[in-house]
Amino acid sequence: MRAFDLIVVGGGLVGSATAWGAARLGASVAVIDEGDDAFRASRGNFGLVWVQGKGLGMPDYARWSRRSAALWPALAEHLRDGTGIEVPLRQAGGLYFCLSEDEFEQRETALRRMHNEIGDNDTRMLRRAELADMVPELGPRVIGASFSPIDGQTNPLPLLRALHAGLERLGGSYLPGRTIDAIEPGVDFSVRSGTERLVGRRLVIAAGLGSRALAPLVGLDMPVHPERGQVLVTERLRPLLDYTCHTIRQTPEGSVMLGDSKEDAGFDTSTTVSVTQGLAARAATVFPSLADAQVVRTWGALRVMTPDGFPIYQQSERHPGAFAATCHSGVTLAGAHALALAPAIMAGSLPDDLASFTSRRFDVPAA
């Protein structure tokens, strides 16, 4: 038996950021993880630190996303200083391109509603004349875009590696290749995996799609389901884009990533010609020069989605000390998970500004 202040079930970006944040405060932490055989969203992530448009209909999510984006530079700095691993972060602003007047008007209406809901939305709409000065190589069908100065991008792979390395350098234990056989609540939480038994004063279920089965063991509900997204990566190209876009981003190495499909395909992570053709066609409409680029890699990965698409953060009423956390924006929210959520969990309760994220919001009877 090994005893810890905190046991985190799930070693993806949500669980690892929370675990690292707790270890940074001096807690003894263990992360139990299936490893790279799991349906790991962080391994297939597009890598955006994206704020604009998030939280329409849920102002707390908009504020939480903005808070996390503001915390991201500190997270990257702490990880670099603690591990020597450079987590690339570029927050030069983000663009959401519109290819028709209908798209432009719909985007403008949504952002106006967000401004009315949260009061401090600095995203603005740009017509083509102004946009062309920022992005000279636009195709003729691009009529405008929304722009947020706080959007950006990173690479989720070194981020995940740095969180694991940082956890271990702070004295924590990352335990891959494990599955959970039992969780027994009590004064402390006993977690069994094979012949191992770990005991923790606090427990966080952050197992992505696996949380649906594990959360009820400690009196929590995590109604998550998979949503497939497909991504294409081109060969390295000359500098094309200084900003992050919601479906197109150029990495520091020069390759261009294309993504953003949303598919109800169960646990199927394969790619399909029809979807990748659609992603490539829209990208070539925005940047005609991409039509000649060679695609060198494509993959499918699964997002962890809740019924309304917003995160779940919850503490068990039946077993205080047990928490659950999930979201489909593990990169964007890594700053908040590490530097805001983890301290709250170690203090013993979630703050009032996370109260709206409980899964009880799905219990309202159908009208």
TAQUIUR-V476940 format. One record per residue. RES is the residue in three letters. PHI is phi in degrees with one decimal (* if undefined). PSI is psi in whole degrees, 0 to 359 (none if undefined). Layout:
<<RES & PHI & PSI> <RES & PHI & PSI>>
This chain:
<<MET & * & 136> <ARG & -123.2 & 136> <ALA & -110.0 & 142> <PHE & -140.2 & 160> <ASP & -72.1 & 325> <LEU & -144.5 & 133> <ILE & -113.1 & 127> <VAL & -111.4 & 124> <VAL & -97.0 & 109> <GLY & 119.1 & 121> <GLY & -111.0 & 25> <GLY & -77.7 & 197> <LEU & -66.6 & 322> <VAL & -66.7 & 308> <GLY & -66.1 & 319> <SER & -69.0 & 321> <ALA & -64.9 & 319> <THR & -65.7 & 317> <ALA & -64.4 & 314> <TRP & -61.4 & 318> <GLY & -61.7 & 322> <ALA & -71.1 & 318> <ALA & -63.2 & 326> <ARG & -62.6 & 336> <LEU & -87.6 & 0> <GLY & 100.8 & 3> <ALA & -76.4 & 148> <SER & -84.8 & 126> <VAL & -132.9 & 139> <ALA & -123.6 & 137> <VAL & -114.0 & 120> <ILE & -99.6 & 125> <ASP & -140.2 & 142> <GLU & -65.1 & 330> <GLY & 95.9 & 196> <ASP & -74.4 & 357> <ASP & -80.7 & 348> <ALA & -75.4 & 164> <PHE & -76.0 & 82> <ARG & -92.5 & 111> <ALA & -62.7 & 325> <SER & -65.4 & 335> <ARG & -75.2 & 335> <GLY & -110.1 & 13> <ASN & -69.8 & 149> <PHE & -75.0 & 336> <GLY & 91.6 & 25> <LEU & -90.6 & 140> <VAL & -103.5 & 91> <TRP & -120.3 & 129> <VAL & -117.2 & 317> <GLN & -59.8 & 136> <GLY & 82.2 & 351> <LYS & -85.3 & 130> <GLY & 104.8 & 9> <LEU & -62.4 & 120> <GLY & 90.6 & 351> <MET & -142.4 & 84> <PRO & -56.3 & 328> <ASP & -63.3 & 327> <TYR & -69.9 & 321> <ALA & -60.8 & 315> <ARG & -66.8 & 320> <TRP & -63.3 & 318> <SER & -65.1 & 317> <ARG & -64.8 & 320> <ARG & -62.1 & 318> <SER & -65.5 & 318> <ALA & -60.2 & 323> <ALA & -69.9 & 332> <LEU & -84.0 & 346> <TRP & -59.7 & 316> <PRO & -58.8 & 322> <ALA & -66.5 & 320> <LEU & -61.0 & 312> <ALA & -61.0 & 321> <GLU & -66.8 & 316> <HIS & -62.0 & 319> <LEU & -67.8 & 319> <ARG & -63.0 & 314> <ASP & -67.3 & 328> <GLY & -87.2 & 338> <THR & -126.7 & 341> <GLY & 79.6 & 2> <ILE & -91.8 & 124> <GLU & -84.5 & 115> <VAL & -95.9 & 106> <PRO & -65.2 & 132> <LEU & -134.8 & 126> <ARG & -131.0 & 114> <GLN & -118.1 & 66> <ALA & -90.5 & 358> <GLY & 113.8 & 158> <GLY & -128.9 & 148> <LEU & -122.3 & 139> <TYR & -118.2 & 105> <PHE & -78.4 & 144> <CYS & -118.8 & 131> <LEU & -106.7 & 6> <SER & -156.3 & 165> <GLU & -64.1 & 324> <ASP & -62.2 & 315> <GLU & -61.0 & 317> <PHE & -62.1 & 314> <GLU & -66.5 & 321> <GLN & -64.0 & 318> <ARG & -65.4 & 316> <GLU & -62.7 & 318> <THR & -64.2 & 316> <ALA & -62.5 & 317> <LEU & -69.5 & 327> <ARG & -65.5 & 319> <ARG & -62.7 & 319> <MET & -63.8 & 320> <HIS & -59.7 & 319> <ASN & -67.8 & 329> <GLU & -78.8 & 317> <ILE & -109.0 & 344> <GLY & 79.0 & 345> <ASP & -131.5 & 32> <ASN & -77.7 & 116> <ASP & -97.0 & 11> <THR & -72.9 & 137> <ARG & -132.9 & 158> <MET & -91.2 & 139> <LEU & -120.5 & 129> <ARG & -79.4 & 166> <ARG & -57.3 & 320> <ALA & -57.9 & 315> <GLU & -73.5 & 322> <LEU & -65.4 & 323> <ALA & -63.7 & 332> <ASP & -69.4 & 331> <MET & -84.7 & 323> <VAL & -131.7 & 90> <PRO & -66.5 & 335> <GLU & -95.3 & 26> <LEU & -67.5 & 147> <GLY & -74.9 & 161> <PRO & -66.4 & 340> <ARG & -82.7 & 350> <VAL & -77.6 & 117> <ILE & -99.9 & 347> <GLY & 169.9 & 189> <ALA & -164.8 & 161> <SER & -95.3 & 149> <PHE & -135.1 & 131> <SER & -122.4 & 128> <PRO & -74.6 & 351> <ILE & -106.0 & 1> <ASP & -75.0 & 156> <GLY & -165.6 & 198> <GLN & -150.9 & 160> <THR & -149.0 & 190> <ASN & -118.7 & 114> <PRO & -67.1 & 340> <LEU & -71.9 & 308> <PRO & -65.7 & 333> <LEU & -62.0 & 311> <LEU & -64.2 & 318> <ARG & -61.9 & 318> <ALA & -66.5 & 322> <LEU & -65.2 & 318> <HIS & -65.0 & 313> <ALA & -64.7 & 319> <GLY & -63.9 & 320> <LEU & -59.0 & 313> <GLU & -68.8 & 325> <ARG & -69.9 & 338> <LEU & -89.3 & 7> <GLY & 95.5 & 2> <GLY & -80.0 & 169> <SER & -119.3 & 121> <TYR & -101.5 & 119> <LEU & -118.7 & 89> <PRO & -83.1 & 171> <GLY & 71.8 & 22> <ARG & -115.6 & 148> <THR & -120.2 & 156> <ILE & -88.9 & 123> <ASP & -93.1 & 329> <ALA & -163.8 & 148> <ILE & -127.2 & 121> <GLU & -116.3 & 107> <PRO & -73.2 & 153> <GLY & -172.9 & 214> <VAL & -59.8 & 318> <ASP & -117.0 & 178> <PHE & -109.5 & 124> <SER & -100.5 & 125> <VAL & -119.6 & 124> <ARG & -111.2 & 133> <SER & -137.2 & 107> <GLY & 62.4 & 232> <THR & -89.2 & 357> <GLU & -86.1 & 145> <ARG & -134.6 & 123> <LEU & -116.3 & 143> <VAL & -123.1 & 133> <GLY & -134.9 & 145> <ARG & -68.1 & 327> <ARG & -131.3 & 157> <LEU & -139.8 & 137> <VAL & -123.4 & 124> <ILE & -92.1 & 110> <ALA & -137.6 & 50> <ALA & -96.7 & 23> <GLY & 60.4 & 230> <LEU & -66.3 & 338> <GLY & -74.0 & 348> <SER & -66.7 & 335> <ARG & -58.0 & 320> <ALA & -85.6 & 330> <LEU & -84.3 & 323> <ALA & -57.7 & 319> <PRO & -60.6 & 341> <LEU & -65.4 & 340> <VAL & -122.2 & 26> <GLY & 77.8 & 26> <LEU & -119.6 & 160> <ASP & -123.0 & 125> <MET & -128.7 & 83> <PRO & -79.6 & 71> <VAL & -100.5 & 155> <HIS & -145.5 & 159> <PRO & -82.8 & 145> <GLU & -133.7 & 121> <ARG & -82.1 & 140> <GLY & -128.0 & 144> <GLN & -114.6 & 146> <VAL & -132.4 & 140> <LEU & -116.9 & 149> <VAL & -130.2 & 130> <THR & -91.2 & 172> <GLU & -61.1 & 169> <ARG & -71.1 & 133> <LEU & -124.6 & 165> <ARG & -63.2 & 160> <PRO & -54.8 & 126> <LEU & -121.3 & 330> <LEU & -146.6 & 121> <ASP & -88.9 & 351> <TYR & -117.4 & 164> <THR & -87.7 & 143> <CYS & -125.1 & 156> <HIS & -71.0 & 340> <THR & -123.1 & 353> <ILE & -138.5 & 129> <ARG & -146.3 & 141> <GLN & -101.0 & 127> <THR & -76.1 & 163> <PRO & -58.0 & 334> <GLU & -80.1 & 346> <GLY & 111.1 & 341> <SER & -69.3 & 155> <VAL & -114.3 & 129> <MET & -100.9 & 135> <LEU & -123.1 & 133> <GLY & -161.8 & 198> <ASP & 103.2 & 17> <SER & -73.2 & 151> <LYS & -132.5 & 108> <GLU & -132.2 & 136> <ASP & -89.5 & 90> <ALA & -124.9 & 18> <GLY & 64.8 & 223> <PHE & -98.1 & 24> <ASP & -85.1 & 119> <THR & -105.1 & 16> <SER & -73.9 & 171> <THR & -109.0 & 157> <THR & -129.6 & 144> <VAL & -63.3 & 319> <SER & -61.9 & 318> <VAL & -72.1 & 314> <THR & -64.9 & 326> <GLN & -62.6 & 318> <GLY & -64.1 & 318> <LEU & -62.3 & 315> <ALA & -66.8 & 321> <ALA & -65.3 & 317> <ARG & -66.5 & 319> <ALA & -62.3 & 319> <ALA & -71.0 & 336> <THR & -70.8 & 322> <VAL & -73.1 & 314> <PHE & -125.6 & 94> <PRO & -55.3 & 332> <SER & -65.1 & 340> <LEU & -70.7 & 344> <ALA & -60.6 & 334> <ASP & -96.7 & 0> <ALA & -77.1 & 144> <GLN & -85.4 & 131> <VAL & -84.7 & 125> <VAL & -105.5 & 345> <ARG & -160.6 & 148> <THR & -146.7 & 150> <TRP & -154.8 & 163> <GLY & -117.3 & 146> <ALA & -144.8 & 164> <LEU & -109.0 & 125> <ARG & -79.0 & 155> <VAL & -100.8 & 108> <MET & -112.6 & 141> <THR & -95.0 & 170> <PRO & -56.3 & 326> <ASP & -106.5 & 2> <GLY & 84.1 & 355> <PHE & -96.0 & 160> <PRO & -64.8 & 164> <ILE & -121.6 & 126> <TYR & -130.7 & 125> <GLN & -153.8 & 146> <GLN & -109.9 & 140> <SER & -71.3 & 129> <GLU & -77.8 & 327> <ARG & -76.1 & 328> <HIS & -133.2 & 78> <PRO & -54.4 & 141> <GLY & 102.9 & 347> <ALA & -101.3 & 132> <PHE & -129.5 & 160> <ALA & -135.7 & 145> <ALA & -145.3 & 134> <THR & -155.9 & 155> <CYS & -166.9 & 167> <HIS & -101.4 & 6> <SER & -121.9 & 57> <GLY & -63.8 & 332> <VAL & -74.5 & 305> <THR & -54.7 & 317> <LEU & -91.2 & 6> <ALA & -60.4 & 321> <GLY & -61.1 & 315> <ALA & -69.8 & 321> <HIS & -63.9 & 317> <ALA & -75.3 & 319> <LEU & -108.9 & 357> <ALA & -130.1 & 310> <LEU & -67.5 & 314> <ALA & -59.1 & 314> <PRO & -60.0 & 323> <ALA & -65.5 & 317> <ILE & -62.6 & 317> <MET & -70.1 & 336> <ALA & -77.8 & 345> <GLY & 108.8 & 354> <SER & -159.0 & 153> <LEU & -80.9 & 145> <PRO & -71.5 & 162> <ASP & -60.0 & 329> <ASP & -74.3 & 358> <LEU & -106.9 & 6> <ALA & -63.0 & 329> <SER & -73.8 & 351> <PHE & -91.0 & 3> <THR & -65.9 & 150> <SER & -70.7 & 352> <ARG & -64.6 & 345> <ARG & -66.4 & 343> <PHE & -91.0 & 2> <ASP & -91.0 & 359> <VAL & -63.8 & 126> <PRO & -61.0 & 145> <ALA & -65.1 & 136> <ALA & -68.1 & none>>
